[in-house]
Amino acid sequence: MTAANTRTTIIPALRYRKAPEAIEWLCRAFGFEKHLVVPNETGGIAHAQLSHGNGMIMLSSTENQSAFGRLIVQPDEIGNRETQCCCLIVSDPDAHYARAKAAGATVIMEIQDNDYGGRGYACRDPEGHHWWVGSYDPWA
């Protein structure tokens, strides 16, 4: 069963060691907007929601050691690999690529046209999370 009356039914959740800085970077480099940011008592983030168009990510500080949080590791703890990545659909991947590079994103796959349609690239954010960014829209 899916949730009724919601914009999206899947929201990636990420954890950052420096979550306040990550929020600022994601807004500056990728164009996210702060929807809700709840600081914790130690200067970290208890919970945050960042929106991008109709999509959203949630994030928190790694110091929040809930039962679920203890199940998640950071990319640098597993050889800078990920078992999944966030995909961000943008209208102008070339402009986004330039913006992200200027903000310090580490490009791991150069921008290119894809055989299945669209144009995109892959990068890491400052804490090593992988992102695929491009114009391919699977809903179109």
URTABEL-V864766 format. One record per residue. RES is the residue in one small letter. PHI is phi in whole degrees, 0 to 359 (* if undefined). Layout:
RES;PHI  RES;PHI
//
This chain:
m;*  t;262  a;288  a;272  n;57  t;232  r;291  t;217  t;254  i;230  i;230  p;298  a;237  l;238  r;234  y;228  r;293  k;246  a;300  p;301  e;291  a;297  i;300  e;299  w;295  l;298  c;291  r;289  a;277  f;250  g;87  f;293  e;236  k;289  h;261  l;203  v;227  v;244  p;291  n;257  e;288  t;253  g;94  g;270  i;239  a;287  h;196  a;219  q;231  l;242  s;254  h;212  g;61  n;272  g;259  m;206  i;239  m;242  l;208  s;208  s;282  t;293  e;292  n;284  q;269  s;285  a;301  f;290  g;300  r;289  l;273  i;253  v;246  q;269  p;306  d;289  e;275  i;229  g;71  n;58  r;253  e;223  t;262  q;201  c;216  c;277  c;249  l;243  i;269  v;231  s;277  d;230  p;297  d;294  a;293  h;296  y;304  a;297  r;296  a;295  k;298  a;297  a;273  g;102  a;296  t;266  v;285  i;248  m;217  e;298  i;296  q;201  d;279  n;259  d;302  y;272  g;114  g;77  r;222  g;192  y;209  a;234  c;211  r;248  d;277  p;302  e;257  g;94  h;292  h;274  w;226  w;251  v;232  g;186  s;265  y;295  d;246  p;294  w;276  a;287
//
